[in-house]
C-alpha cells in the first residue's frame, strides 16, 4: 500500500451497537486513498469480531487494555502514517465526500491547521432531527471557543505534525472535555474552519447528553485548564469529585435523553409525533419528575422561533 496522506482515526470501547455503520461510512468515502486506524480500547463485547469481519486492507486495528480515550487516541496518532488525521467516533457516520473536501481544504490553505463541520443530528435510531449550527470562520470560532467547544469531534480533520507538536491528547485529564482541550491547543498554532455543509451524522445517545453545568467554579476552572492545556492534581481531583456527586444513573440518563429529544423534535423540526413519543417515554421512566416534565412541556408548547432564539445551539 502506498503511504497515504490521510489517516482516519477511531477509538472504540464496547461499540458493537453502531460500529458496523461507522466503519461502512468510512470505507465508502469518495477519496479512496487512506488508512483507517482503529484502536480497540479493551472492548469486552463483540467489537473485535465486528472489526475483523471487514477485510479491507486499509483497516489497521490495534487492541490494547482499557486506558481511556486520550491514551487510545495518542496510540493512534503514533501509528498514523498520514500527514492529516481525520477523527470519527464509533457511533457516528461520515458523508461520502467528507474526507475529500477536508483534504482539499487543508491542502489549499496552508495557514489552517484544523477544519470541522456542522453535523446532521439524529436520535439513537438514526432518525434525522436537525442540522447543528456552528461558527464557521476562524474569527468567529475563536470567540466561541473561549467559552465552549464549537467543534463536532467526529468531524475534525487536522495536521498530524501540529497535533504532535502540542503533545497530542492530554492523558492525565480523563474527563469528558479532553477533546476540547486538544482542539483549543491546535488553534493556538494556526487557523480553523467549520464547513457549513454537514460532513458527518452525529448520533445522539443517552451517554452523549449531559446536564448544563452552571456551577461558576466548575466553568471558570474548565476554561483555565482548556487555555493552559493541562491540569494540576488538585484541579483534577476537584473535577473527579464533582462528577461523582453529579453523576447520573442509567435511569436519569435515559430520562434526560428522552426529555432532550422531545424538545428537539418539536423545536428544531416541528415533529409533534416524535416529540410526544419521547415525552411519553420520559413519563414512563419517571412519572413523578413533575418539574422537569412541566418545563419541557412549556418549551414544547411555546412558539418554535422564540424558543430557538433564546436557547443555546447544540454543538
SEBARO-123898 format. One record per atom (N, C-alpha, C, O): x, y, z. Coordinates in steps of 0.001 Angstrom, whole numbers, plus 500000, padded with zeros to 6 digits. Layout:
<pts>
XYZ ...
</pts>
This chain:
<pts>
500845498793500000 500000500000500000 500877501253500000 501803501366500804 500584502190499099 501310503453499042 501016504245500316 499883504264500798 502060504903500859 501859505670502080 500792506728501851 500926507552500947 499734506721502654 498611507642502434 498885509030503001 499713509204503894 498172510010502463 498227511357503017 497299511504504219 497505512365505075 496273510653504272 495245510774505311 495173509509506154 495123508396505630 495171509702507468 494923508612508413 493614508910509133 493508509911509841 492631508055508957 491357508202509657 491469507430510967 491792506242510964 491204508094512074 491444507508513390 490149507393514191 489404508359514359 489910506176514676 488743505925515519 489176505109516728 489893504117516595 488736505532517905 488911504708519099 487548504133519448 486522504767519201 487533502935520023 486256502317520337 486385501479521603 487378500782521810 485367501561522436 485265500715523619 483824500231523711 482903501017523933 483645498932523537 482315498315523586 481314499059522699 480263499509523153 481675499170521426 480840499936520498 480050499088519525 479746499542518422 479709497863519905 479115496908518964 477816497381518322 477515496985517196 477042498214519003 475695498546518528 475696499279517198 474875498980516331 476616500246517017 476603501072515810 477881500954514988 478007501611513955 478818500141515421 480159500107514837 480170499786513351 480914500410512596 479371498837512920 479350498451511504 478985499634510612 479591499832509559 477992500420511035 477566501575510244 478693502599510123 478899503195509066 479414502791511219 480521503750511207 481612503291510246 482074504070509412 482021502042510358 483093501520509501 482689501573508033 483496501948507182 481455501204507732 480979501231506341 481026502641505771 481369502829504603 480683503632506589 480684505024506102 482098505508505809 482298506324504910 483079505015506554 484468505377506310 484987504687505046 485609505326504197 484736503417504927 485236502673503767 484566503118502466 485099502878501383 483399503763502566 482679504203501374 483015505614500930 482305506180500099 484086506196501465 484470507557501104 484843507673499621 485403506748499032 484520508834499033 484850509046497622 486358509184497414 486874508833496353 487067509696498426 488530509664498378 488952508307498930 488704507997500096 489587507505498090 489824506105498430 491168505854499100 491340504836499772 492129506771498928 493482506522499416 493633507037500842 493854508229501057 493516506152501797 493714506496503201 493974505212503987 493754504108503489 494441505375505211 494495504247506126 493479504511507231 493253505656507623 492879503453507719 491839503560508736 492342502853509994 492312501627510090 492802503653510952 493358503107512185 492256503012513232 491626504012513576 492030501808513733 491035501574514769 491753501095516025 492439500073516002 491596501825517109 492176501418518380 491051500855519251 490177501588519712 491094499549519463 490121498894520338 490643498993521769 491610498330522144 489985499832522552 490469500152523897 489926499170524937 489275499565525904 490208497884524716 489851496862525699 488398496461525703 487842496180526765 487759496425524535 486335496063524467 486090494642524962 486908493746524752 484942494452525626 484565493119526116 483304492602525429 482806491530525771 482788493359524463 481624492907523713 482092492331522372 483216491838522279 481263492382521350 481619491797520053 482368492758519143 482505492491517949 482854493871519682 483605494847518882 484748494212518085 484844494470516885 485624493389518693 486735492800517926 486259491965516738 486860492016515665 485186491201516925 484665490369515842 484086491221514715 484243490888513540 483422492307515066 482850493191514043 483965493802513201 483870493840511974 485019494278513856 486143494863513121 486778493828512206 487099494118511053 486957492609512729 487605491534511958 486774491101510756 487311490535509803 485468491364510793 484599490948509680 484809491795508432 484376491414507345 485469492941508580 485761493811507439 487158493460506912 488139493563507648 487250493054505668 488505492563505090 489240493616504283 490107493278503476 488918494866504479 489541495934503706 490990496143504161 491233496325505354 491954496121503236 493370496265503619 493717497634504192 494786497802504780 492834498613504032 493102499943504592 492911499988506109 493364500926506766 492242498975506663 491996498940508100 493214498405508842 493740497340508516 493649499156509836 494748498730510713 494196498774512136 493924499852512665 494033497611512752 493431497535514079 494495497216515129 495333496334514943 494438497946516217 495335497688517346 494481497536518594 493634498383518880 494701496462519333 493931496202520553 494818496401521771 495946495910521817 494303497120522748 495062497360523975 494138497206525177 492915497217525037 494735497063526360 493950497080527584 493321498458527729 493867499448527242 492180498522528394 491456499777528509 492275500840529235 492642500672530398 492558501945528525 493354503040529077 492658504387528952 493171505397529434 491499504410528312 490778505664528146 490946506243526754 491853505865526012 490049507174526406 490001507734525055 491281508478524694 491774508339523575 491828509265525621 493015510070525320 494206509181524990 494903509414524002 494440508165525811 495563507254525572 495376506485524274 496333506279523528 494148506062524002 493868505344522758 494078506252521551 494597505822520521 493668507515521688 493855508479520595 495333508712520322 495752508775519167 496120508840521381 497559509060521210 498244507845520602 499199507986519837 497764506658520937 498310505455520297 498052505506518801 498929505179518001 496853505914518427 496526506041517006 497377507083516317 497827506872515191 497604508214516983 498455509257516404 499864508737516167 500484509052515152 500372507938517106 501740507419516962 501850506416515827 502929506242515259 500749505755515489 500751504763514417 500498505385513048 500852504797512026 499895506559513020 499441507159511758 500598507503510834 501600508075511264 500453507152509566 501454507469508539 501083508713507732 501933509294507057 499822509120507802 499362510248507002 499801511591507547 500125511722508727 499809512594506670 500111513965507093 498898514605507759 499019515579508502 497727514039507478 496484514561508038 495790513464508846 495874512278508527 495099513905509909 494318512990510745 492852513390510666 492509514553510874 492000512436510369 490550512648510408 489997511808511554 490287510615511641 489209512413512427 488620511694513547 487197511267513221 486481511946512485 486802510136513779 485416509695513712 485149508885514972 485965508051515361 484017509126515605 483642508374516800 482838507145516389 482242507106515313 482833506148517263 482348504823516890 480832504701516773 480338503627516430 480076505767517049 478628505694516835 478137506745515848 476933506936515682 479085507431515190 478730508429514179 479092507925512783 479745506890512647 478673508647511749 478989508241510380 479435509446509550 479103510592509855 480201509152508486 480715510188507583 479873510282506323 479405509267505806 479677511507505824 479103511698504498 480147511250503469 481346511250503748 479681510874502292 480546510236501297 481743511090500892 482834510553500698 481570512391500760 482654513261500281 483410513951501407 484212514850501153 483167513549502628 483762514260503763 485287514377503664 485821515485503702 485983513265503538 487449513262503572 488028514021502379 489021514733502523 487426513877501224 487917514586500035 487828516101500224 488776516819499908 486702516587500734 486507518026500911 487482518598501947 488063519662501736 487656517899503047 488546518408504091 490015518316503678 490813519200503989 490357517250502983 491728517108502480 492055518243501506 493108518871501610 491161518499500576 491384519572499599 491508520925500291 492317521762499891 490702521134501333 490744522432502015 492098522671502684 492694523730502492 492591521718503458 493867521926504143 495043521934503165 496033522628503397 494943521179502090 495990521199501066 496112522581500438 497214523037500132 494981523242500248 494965524534499557 495003525737500488 495013526878500027 495025525490501797 495036526581502770 496075526288503853 495719525844504944 497340526531503565 498424526165504485 498389526883505828 499021526421506778 497669528003505938 497584528699507214 496622528056508201 496582528430509373 495847527086507723 494874526407508575 495448525095509096 496128524372508367 495169524793510365 495640523541510964 494495522573511242 494719521390511499 493258523087511187 492113522296511640 490864522706510887 490623523892510661 490072521720510501 488732522027509987 487747520977510482 488087519811510685 486535521430510664 485449520539511062 484226520886510243 484337521479509169 483057520517510748 481836520846510016 480645520785510949 480731520291512072 479527521303510453 478267521080511142 477928519594511015 478609518848510311 476879519181511701 476518517760511688 475012517591511587 474245518400512110 474607516546510918 473208516143510952 472998515391512261 473577514324512469 472177515943513135 471929515346514439 470781514344514325 469711514664513806 471018513132514815 469992512089514746 469730511536516147 470521511737517068 468610510840516286 468377510134517547 469129508812517515 469842508537516550 468989507998518535 469780506779518642 469443505765517539 470232504864517255 468279505919516929 467889505016515840 468298505546514471 468002504922513452 468974506690514439 469447507249513179 468446508142512482 468659508515511328 467350508499513155 466343509385512561 466816510834512634 467186511313513706 466805511525511514 467262512910511440 466374513832512259 465148513746512193 467012514735513048 466268515724513823 466531517130513285 465594517840512922 467802517535513233 468147518863512754 469626518910512418 470365517972512718 470060519993511797 471473520205511498 472021521237512473 471442522310512643 473129520912513107 473703521791514124 474120523126513522 474417523225512332 474135524144514367 474560525477513956 475877525788514650 475962525719515876 476903526129513881 478235526353514419 478861527614513828 478512528003512713 479777528258514547 480555529328513918 481420528727512826 481973527641513003 481546529419511695 482206528841510528 483623529376510309 484548528602510064 483787530670510395 485080531282510081 485964531373511322 485476531359512452 487267531466511092 488251531419512166 487964532457513256 488003532134514443 487682533677512868 487456534744513841 486278534432514754 486344534645515965 485196533925514162 484003533599514944 484226532369515813 483744532298516944 484965531396515269 485279530193516044 486041530553517309 485750530026518383 487009531442517188 487835531817518340 487016532506519433 487271532305520620 486049533306519039 485205533976520024 484399532955520841 484284533076522060 483852531961520157 483037530953520843 483919529998521633 483570529591522741 485071529642521056 485949528650521664 486460529095523030 486831528262523857 486483530390523267 486881530898524586 485841530545525652 486149530541526844 484619530252525226 483540529969526171 483169528494526198 482852527949527256 483208527849525039 482812526444524951 483297525831523645 483639526534522694 483318524525523625 483762523819522422 482761524029521298 481555523902521513 483239524348520111 482332524555518970 482761523688517787 482607524081516631 483300522510518086 483623521525517058 482929520210517368 482869519792518524 482407519562516342 481932518190516470 483169517309516295 483753517268515213 483566516608517349 484832515877517306 484891514905516133 485939514748515506 483782514261515837 483735513304514725 483967513940513367 484224513241512387 483879515270513302 484058515954512013 485448516549511864 485762517105510812 486292516449512888 487563517175512859 488604516502511969 488679515277511878 489402517341511320 490420516933510355 491579517907510556 491405519114510391 492768517391510914 493850518296511295 495208517781510837 495351516628510427 496197518658510915 497562518308510514 498238517509511634 498270517943512786 498773516347511286 499380515489512309 500570516159512977 500747516037514189 501389516866512203 502590517482512779 502228518480513862 502950518615514849 501119519178513688 500679520153514687 500150519430515924 500395519855517053 499424518338515703 498917517553516834 500059517005517683 499977516999518911 501113516549517034 502271516030517763 503016517159518466 503578516963519544 503019518336517856 503732519478518433 503115519892519772 503830520327520674 501795519759519904 501150520116521171 501117518945522137 500574519065523235 501690517814521744 501761516664522644 500577515733522584 500407514891523466 499746515870521549 498587515000521413 497520515309522454 497424516431522952 496728514304522771 495667514442523764 496268514300525165 497182513502525372 495763515061526105 496284515053527468 495741513835528211 494563513802528566 496578512849528446 496135511601529062 495852511744530548 495159510910531131 496379512788531165 496129512988532595 494703513464532848 494135513209533910 494135514150531874 492777514689532032 491784513673531474 491408513744530304 491366512743532299 490444511689531871 489006512157532087 488238511537532823 488661513258531433 487354513867531606 486718514127530247 487392514083529218 485414514398530254 484667514481529007 485123515619528100 484879515568526894 485783516654528649 486178517799527830 487608517682527310 488206518691526935 488166516470527281 489536516285526815 489715516719525360 490738517305525005 488716516430524518 488821516831523109 488776518349522960 489377518897522036 488068519035523863 488006520493523861 489403521070524120 489831522008523448 490097520503525092 491472520938525394 492355520771524168 493093521682523793 492276519605523552 493113519284522390 492852520248521230 493791520780520639 491598520468520913 491250521317519773 491596522778520040 492050523485519140 491384523224521259 491757524594521613 493257524802521421 493680525817520867 494056523843521876 495510523965521748 495937523944520273 496898524620519908 495250523191519434 495547523191517999 495378524590517412 496195525036516606 494308525281517822 494021526591517233 495027527659517664 495040528756517104 495848527357518629 496897528301519022 498047528303518013 498884529207518014 498078527283517154 499172527159516190 498733527387514749 499527527211513824 497492527773514553 497024528034513193 495531528294513165 494864528254514199 495017528558511993 493613528927511827 492720527693511743 493181526583511475 491429527920511981 490452526832511971 489220527234511173 488944528419510983 488501526251510721 487302526500509900 486299525379510112 486676524217510266 485035525729510117 483958524737510089 483230524839508756 482875525941508339 483001523726508080 482196523700506870 480730523898507233 480227523282508174 480046524760506483 478605524910506683 477879523617506314 476893523242506947 478380522951505289 477804521688504837 478071520589505870 479227520370506230 477044519897506353 477304518817507319 478062517666506664 477638517143505633 479174517278507259 480001516204506709 479923514928507534 480507513908507168 479196514988508656 479006513796509485 477577513754509998 476870514761510028 477180512566510398 475921512386511127 476292512035512570 477005511065512828 475794512839513491 476104512667514906 474917511990515583 473809512527515615 475169510812516119 474090510051516740 473980510427518222 474900510173518999 472868511022518603 472648511402519995 472171510177520768 471113509617520479 472957509775521744 472639508629522598 472591509125524042 473087510215524326 472008508356524960 471894508831526351 473208509296526963 473221510266527720 474310508628526653 475596508999527251 476145510308526686 477036510910527284 475620510759525530 476127511992524916 475371513228525368 475755514347525025 474297513045526134 473505514163526631 473926514451528060 473775513599528935 474449515637528305 474885515988529648 474105517194530154 473629518018529373 473986517280531458 473314518430532055 474164519676531879 475392519611531950 473520520804531652 474244522068531577 474726522441532979 473917522668533879 476038522503533159 476592522785534477 476722524288534653 477441524954533909 476021524810535646 476013526255535876 476906526658537045 477005527842537370 477553525689537674 478432525981538793 479570526890538324 480324526533537419 479689528072538948 480650529079538491 482084528595538602 482885528822537696 482418527931539699 483790527449539879 484131526409538815 485222526429538246 483199525508538552 483412524462537545 483722525091536189 484700524724535538 482891526032535768 483053526633534446 484327527471534352 485006527463533325 484648528189535422 485853529004535429 487103528136535364 488036528429534615 487114527075536149 488274526179536180 488432525439534857 489550525228534385 487307525047534261 487352524369532963 488021525264531917 488871524807531152 487631526547531890 488215527478530915 489717527632531126 490481527683530163 490132527705532370 491559527845532673 492347526633532174 493414526780531578 491817525443532420 492502524212532020 492576524101530508 493602523698529959 491488524457529834 491456524397528371 492517525327527785 493260524934526885 492590526553528290 493570527521527781 495000527078528080 495896527244527254 495202526517529265 496522526091529681 496937524789529012 498121524559528768 495964523943528717 496241522667528066 496557521542529017 496857520432528579 496498521798530296 496796520769531287 496124521136532595 495592522236532745 496151520196533553 495505520433534840 496393519903535953 497081518897535785 496373520593537100 497113520144538267 496365519050539003 495194518801538716 497021518392539948 496418517283540685 495177517725541461 494167517022541472 495251518890542108 494107519373542883 492921519698541970 491766519464542326 493225520237540799 492162520556539844 491490519282539341 490263519216539255 492289518275539011 491729517005538553 490882516359539635 489821515802539356 491359516439540873 490608515859541991 489269516566542154 488256515929542445 489266517891541965 488022518647542044 487008518145541015 485845517913541343 487456517979539770 486554517535538713 486074516103538939 484907515789538705 486964515251539388 486583513856539656 485503513812540738 484503513108540591 485703514560541818 484719514593542902 483417515240542445 482330514805542827 483534516288541619 482348516963541099 481514515988540271 480293515922540418 482184515232539399 481467514286538549 480829513168539380 479746512691539042 481485512751540455 480925511707541308 479641512180541972 478660511440542039 479650513417542464 478475513939543164 477347514327542210 476187514412542616 477689514563540942 476673514950539960 476402513835538943 475722514050537940 476934512662539211 476807511556538258 475354511080538169 474683510917539189 474884510864536965 473532510378536743 473541508860536602 474437508295535974 472538508199537190 472446506757536994 471806506475535631 471437507398534905 471682505214535304 471201504824533971 469795505362533698 469498505804532588 468947505321534704 467576505811534537 467547507316534309 466818507809533448 468351508047535093 468408509501534945 468921509910533570 468415510857532967 469934509187533075 470483509494531752 469440509264530666 469295510069529745 468714508153530786 467677507859529795 466562508901529854 466075509352528817 466161509284531065 465121510302531230 465560511632530623 464805512267529887 466773512041530937 467320513291530402 467377513256528878 467091514249528208 467750512100528345 467822511900526892 466445512065526248 466304512783525258 465434511404526809 464082511469526249 463516512890526305 462885513349525353 463743513580527421 463274514966527550 463945515852526496 463289516666525847 465260515680526337 466009516483525363 465493516247523950 465272517198523201 465298514980523583 464811514682522225 463387515160522012 463030515594520917 462583515081523045 461214515586522932 461222517066522569 460469517500521697 462076517838523238 462173519281522952 462763519528521570 462282520387520830 463810518773521218 464470518987519931 463558518672518750 463534519412517766 462811517580518847 461918517219517747 460859518301517517 460501518589516374 460364518892518590 459357519945518441 459994521254517995 459517521889517054 461084521669518675 461665522986518445 462411523064517115 462300524055516393 463168522020516796 464028522065515604 463348521590514330 463578522154513260 462519520564514429 461924520028513202 460409520125513160 459795519796512146 459797520577514258 458343520706514265 457613519380514206 456459519321513782 458282518308514633 457707516964514564 456984516659515875 457590516186516837 455680516936515896 454887516722517106 454837515248517491 454915514905518671 454708514387516502 454542512953516775 455734512410517551 455560511737518566 456956512701517074 458149512208517750 458366512923519077 458874512331520029 457985514186519140 458109514941520388 457268514303521488 457745514090522603 456034514006521168 455131513384522139 455618511971522479 455525511535523627 456132511271521483 456652509906521699 457736509902522770 457689509094523697 458717510806522648 459814510824523614 459368511396524957 459903511005525994 458413512301524960 457880512817526216 457176511695526980 457272511608528205 456476510851526249 455782509714526871 456784508717527456 456566508174528539 457888508478526733 458919507573527251 459532508129528540 459821507383529475 459727509453528572 460266510087529781 459286509933530943 459691509648532070 457996510123530663 456963509992531698 456911508569532246 456742508368533448 457056507593531372 457053506201531818 458208505907532766 458056505158533730 459362506502532484 460531506274533330 460396506936534699 460663506315535728 459978508211534700 459917508973535947 458633509806535985 458668511014535748 457509509166536281 456214509862536232 456061510969537270 455166511805537147 456922510990538295 456769511993539344 457802513118539243 457909513948540146 458560513146538145 459530514232537932 458801515422537311 459068515811536174 457877515987538080 456934516960537544 457597518271537116 457180518878536130 458623518712537845 459248519985537494 459938519899536135 459847520820535324 460635518773535893 461299518592534601 460279518441533482 460441519008532401 459219517666533750 458196517436532740 457473518730532378 457234519011531203 457129519513533398 456385520751533132 457247521752532369 456749522461531495 458545521813532698 459454522710531978 459549522318530514 459539523172529628 459642521006530266 459723520522528882 458440520833528124 458484521252526968 457301520629528773 456014520861528116 455847522339527765 455330522672526698 456287523229528665 456202524671528395 457014525031527155 456544525771526291 458257524496527071 459103524786525902 458507524215524626 458579524838523567 457919523030524729 457336522387523559 456130523178523042 455896523254521836 455369523765523975 454148524477523596 454411525898523129 453568526493522458 455572526453523474 455879527831523077 456186527903521584 456535526885520986 456063529086520963 456399529224519538 457840528791519271 458752529156520013 458033528028518230 459358527476517922 460400528567517722 461519528454518222 460042529622516997 461025530665516689 461513531346517963 462683531716518060 460626531513518934 461000532159520190 461960531279520983 462987531759521464 461638530010521121 462472529100521907 463840528938521256 464857528908521948 463871528836519935 465150528678519238 466032529904519405 467259529802519383 465407531059519570 466175532298519711 466815532409521086 467926532924521211 466120531925522134 466626532130523482 467498530988523987 468261531187524932 467414529815523401 468219528705523910 469527528596523155 469654529109522043 470507527924523760 471806527743523124 471700526753521982 470866525848522003 472552526931520986 472632525939519914 473260524670520446 474042524708521396 472924523559519844 473533522282520213 474769522060519365 474670521937518145 475934522005519998 477172521769519291 477493520283519297 478512519869518744 
</pts>
